[in-house]
Amino acid sequence: MGFNALCCFCLMESCGGAWMKLITLYLPEPYLKALQGLVDDRYYPNRAEAIRVAIRDLLNAEAWRKNASG
């Protein structure tokens, strides 16, 4: 199974107007195809935004879990 590099970046956006940093990440081909499918189906405007939303939701869920467990 091959991996593809996916670069995510933008200048200034949602995160309270904070500057965003460029990252490069490697994704398995099936992940990349599924991610592109979400963009093609217009769930997200682009892959970068879909990844930002996924990371935000993960961080919120982990914070909630951490607070709930004490």
Secondary structure, 3 states (H helix, E strand, C coil): CCEEEEEECCCECCHHHCECCCEEEEEEHHHHHHHHHHHHCCCCCCHHHHHHHHHHHHHHHHHHHHHHCC
